[in-house]
Amino acid sequence: MALRKYFCTFPQDLIKEPIISHSLNAHFGVIPNIRAASITEQMAMVAVEIEGELDKIEESVVFLRERGVKVEEIREDGDE
């Protein structure tokens, strides 16, 4: 199992959709864990860890981006 961390910015039209909690697990079999979030009526910013098979994590990131979510990987010191 792999674990990757991302910072996601959701546009206004996606704020009320449960994309992280429902779609990622149901479609890709990964486990999302929201670590922090700031949500307003205009935008949502979410720090999320995604755990699972690396190829499924990558597929879930592509899915988010295709839906219009800006996804940036969070790299920490010592990460490759």
N, C-alpha and C positions, 0 to 999 in steps of 0.2 A: 504494500500500500504506500502511496505517495501522499504528501501533504503540500499544498501550495497556498500562498496567501495573496489576496487581490484587494485592490481598492476599486470599487465600482461606483460610477455615477449614472443614475437613472434619470432620463428626461421626464418631464411632467406627465406625459401620457402613459407612462409605465409604472408610476408610483404605486397605484393601488393593485397592481397585478402581483400575485405571489410567485414570481418567477424563480427566486432563489429557493424558497422553502418547498415548493411543489415540483416545479419543472426539472430542476437539476437532479433530484433524487429519482423521480419517476422515469425520466427519459434516459438518464445516463448512469444511474446507479451509484452516484457519488454522494458523499455526505457533506452538505454545507453547514458551516458553523459561523453565524454572524457574531463578530467580535466587537463591533462598534457601528453606530449609525447616527446620522443626522438627517432628519426628514422634515421638509417644509411642503407647502402646497405647490411649489414650483419645481423642486428637485429633491432627490434622495441620494445621499452619499453613504456607502456601506463598505466596511472592512469585513471581508469574509475569508475564512479558511475553507478550502475544498479538499476533502480526503477521498482517495479511491485509486483506481488504476490510472497511471499517468495518461494513457491515451484517452480515457474517458474524461479526465479533468480537462485536457486540451479540447476535446469535443464540446464540453460544456461551456468553455470560454468562447469558442467560436459561436455557439448558439446565442450566448448573451450579446456578443457583438453584433450578430445578425439582427437581433431584436432592437438594437439601437442603444445598448448599454456601453458606456465607455469603461473598458476594463484595463487596469494597469497592475502588473505583478509587483508585489512588495518583496523586495530582496533585502535580506539582513546581512550583516557582516558575516563572512564565512560561507555564504551561499555561493554556489557555482554559477 
